[in-house]
Amino acid sequence: MSVASPNGDWAVQYETDCTLILTILFTGGGTMPAKFKPSQKVYKRGVPTSQLPTQHFYLKNTPKEELFAEINKSSVKPKQRQKCLNELARRGIQVQWVSKESV
């Protein structure tokens, strides 16, 4: 009834009436994108809380100016700084480190 491939892709087959075979192939990484900051709900007057839209802040949607500002902050955690550096490297942007005295 269901078959899983060894590399992580799933192929599910359903047989109906012995003539029609429907195959659904699931591919892809299946991982969530990295977050820049926590998600938040956009509050609107008169809309029930359960129906409010959620705004997500993913690194892939963050402008590079915000990423550089986050890297240059002195209060940012090392994990957040590394996530920003990894996103810039994914985009193909070279980071040149300059000491504060030379600026």
C-alpha positions, 0 to 999 in steps of 0.5 A, a space after each residue: 500500500 505505501 512505499 518509502 524510498 531510502 533517500 527520504 522521499 515518500 511514494 504512496 500508492 493506492 489501488 482502486 478497482 485493480 485498474 487505476 493506480 494513483 501515485 502521490 510523490 512527496 519530495 522536498 526537505 520538509 524543514 522549516 525556514 530559519 526565523 529572524 524574530 518570533 512570529 506575531 499576530 496582526 491585531 485588527 479591531 472587530 476580528 476574533 482572535 482565532 481568525 487574526 492573520 499571523 505575520 512570520 519573520 523568516 531570514 530569507 525575507 529579511 533585507 540585507 540592511 537589517 541582517 548587517 544591523 543585527 550582526 553589528 549589534 553588541 547585544 545580539 546572541 552568537 547563535 542569532 549572529 551566525 544565523 544572519 551570517 549563514 543567510 548572507 552566505 546563502 545569498 552570495 554576499 561577502 562579509 568584510 570585517 573591519 575594526 571599529 578603530 579604522 572606521 
